[in-house]
């Protein structure tokens, strides 16, 4: 065999000689050139075809397995497409693949042609060698001591053994075609599983030319470009059966049916996931996603339990809430007149009107909040450290220990090879390889970075618009709701306030803006990542991941950051209010409710988090189901025997190269919600847990039933997401410390109780936390209009109260901050420093204490490497013995019998 044009180096396609593969008569290429002319119309041919079901994953001979399917539609003006297909398919045959076609008259729509592709043994072994695919050479002889005590307790959650472990455990080594008898090859048809077969075929399809060799246009290659220019309409591997029933062909594994039965149904929500079967069917990349999602969901259970306990603590201490009692009291809260919350349209009001929101705030703003914030800082460390251990175990079990180097060396993106016309010498391989000049790389990176910054600026502009909306409509809501009929409702009337109406409507508008910007930015992110021309698939995904997460981070979290850290912090005081764009804008900065801003942050978090999760699940499940239902409406009238396996899969949705990317993104954004702002809403982990239990089964259901089978891909980890999770974990400690210190009222209460209350209780806290202002000093622009003040307000009321620590009007330092303000500020900063240092200290101690790789896994990896060397050595020795016995001892003076007595490193050297 010899190499044909593809690329310089290890990614070349390999042309098979006539002795390496079947001849064209046998491999189906002549069948492809003169395809069958059957029809689904009524007639003798249609009746004959019902005797042999088309729901099969084999060629017409029933022997050769269909590893990949291409589909296309004949255009009236498609001469160029026809020529591309003809050359491309001829080149596929030239590298050893076997093709068989189904004419458009055979398809249910009468327009689509299908090209079925089979990779014979010679092609599989050649490319398994090129791609260094690991295959078994010995049954694993290390005893499994992972049995847990009280293992019977987990029996209800277990799946059958044949589902959890579909294959025996082997020691594996990279395949070497010249040493094929070294490996455990019992059956050539099943030695390479379907996921490996379709991965090899896709590797060939991605690098095969669709122009003649003499044209010299080497960049015109790959199935992706043919799909983009419409030469083919789709390219996909086949599912092995219908999902609701086993295949009638005994040679079919029906793994899709097993996955649906034991994994994709919602009634299996309490069962473990068959990760080995998922990996075997879909490949390691999808397998490791579901492993991570399942592990994340399991760890959420602990956070949800502790969060629920903290919430229950808030309920149980409901009656001990002294400050809320004072607010609701007619003697205290009923006599405190508060200054207007907005200019002109808001009147004076009594403190006890916020009684309900004060009680609600206590559910989340209590001592349990501080404990839960510290707990989550430690929980997130445990989650990440234990995941590293779980990931290391999977790397070993799924033969991914040395995968990173293979990824970099072998899987150059075809787009990189095509667009990089420059070549340079690789000092390691001593081969010419494509490269992108540093000037071009810098220019592309700068353009990409500028585009990301532009879009992030657009988000910030939208958020400022939402804030301006909040400021503008608050006064309107205050005027409208003053005499609203909702005030007379017995149950919900007291809860419907201008603050709540403003917060809820602004949150909903913000959510809609988030969704719209997401749809727009996704296309931009893919475009600018393509523009950078990443070298490998791993590099491409990492670049896209960073761009998308930066955008989504600002998009989803900016409104929560505003409420948590900016609202109510820069409002000024009645005689000197702060305005968003200056006094001319008349948009006065928002104040926090006397109950605190924490309850509003909780509202914002619940709306954005639950809204995203509900919308995401509807979008993930309903949209593909409706599209598939509509697309296959004609085919449902055909007998099952005529609705072929390739047509059934063709009518499903394409999973796409970035399908898994969006799944990760959704979960990481959720992870941010339950860590960055969890101090404001201890029930967030519980909501996330419920969502994830549904998410696992929704993702499994749609992947198994609504999408074509994805091309198998390898991945040894969750990639750049791991670093993002680490970054979010560190940031979450800081944000929760600031939320407890500045958003919650925890620190001011503690300072009051221990420094300003001799009896060390909370009596008098409300009066102490409110400052006094002389009504006559309120500027005319801020004075309520005629008719805005309530009936009880009269000229005898000369002062109003506002939320701050300032001297009263009769003091020589009137309206400047009191010493208590500075004490509280110092206490807040001290709390932040102490909490951060304590949590970080515990985090790093836990990370140091827990090794990333379990000791038994480390031992197994060493054992496997030792066995590979030993067995290969013994294999070479035995091979040499045979050669010596056949050719005599002319080439070597040593006696084969002495080999066993020599140290291993001396055996070959003596013969040489």
Secondary structure, 3 states (H helix, E strand, C coil): CEECCCCCCCCCCEECCCCCCCCHHHHCHHHHHCCCCCCCCCCHHHHHHCCCCCCCCECCCCCCECCEEEEEECCCCCHHHHHHHHHHHHHHHHCCEEEEEECHHHCCCCCEEEEEEEECHHHHHHHHHHCCCEEEEEECCCCCCCCCCCHHHHHHHCCCHHHHCCCCCEEEEECCHHHHHHCCCCCHHHHCCHHHHHHHHHHHHCCCECCCHHHCCCCCECHHHHHHCCCCCEEEECCCCCCCCCCCCCCCCCHHHHHHHHHHCHHHCCCCCCHHHHHHHHCHHHHHHHHHHHHHHHHHHHHHHHHHHHHHHHHHCHHHCHHHHHHHCCCCCCCCEECCCCCCCCCCEEHHHHHHHHHHHHHHCCHHHHHHHHHHHHHHHHHHHHHHHHHHHHHHHCCCCCHHHHHHHHCECHHHHHHCCCEEECCCCCCEEECCCHHHHHHHHHHHHHHHHHHHHHHHHHHHHHHHHHHHHHHHHHHHHCCCHHHHCCCCHHHCCHHHHHHHHHHHHHHHHHHHHHHHHHHHHHHHHHHHCCCEHHHHHHHHHHHHHHHHHHHHHHHHHHHHHCCCCCCEECCEECECCCHHHCCECCCCCCCCCHHHHHHHHHHHHHHHHHHHHHHHHHHHHHHHHHHCCCHHHCCHHHCCHHHHHHCCECCCCCHHHHHHHHHHHHHHHHHHCHHHCCCHHHHHHHHHHHHHHHHHHHHHHHECECCCCCCCCCCHHHHHHHHHHHHHHHHHHHHHHHHCCHHHHHHHHHHHCCCCCCCCHHHHHEEEEEHHHCCHHHCCCCCCCCCCCCCCCCEEEEECCECCCCCCCCCCECHHHHHHHHHHHHHHHHHHHHHHHHHHHHHHHCCCCCHHHHHHHHHHHHHHHHHHHHHHHHHHHHHHHHHCCCCCCCCHHHHHHCCHHHHHHHHC
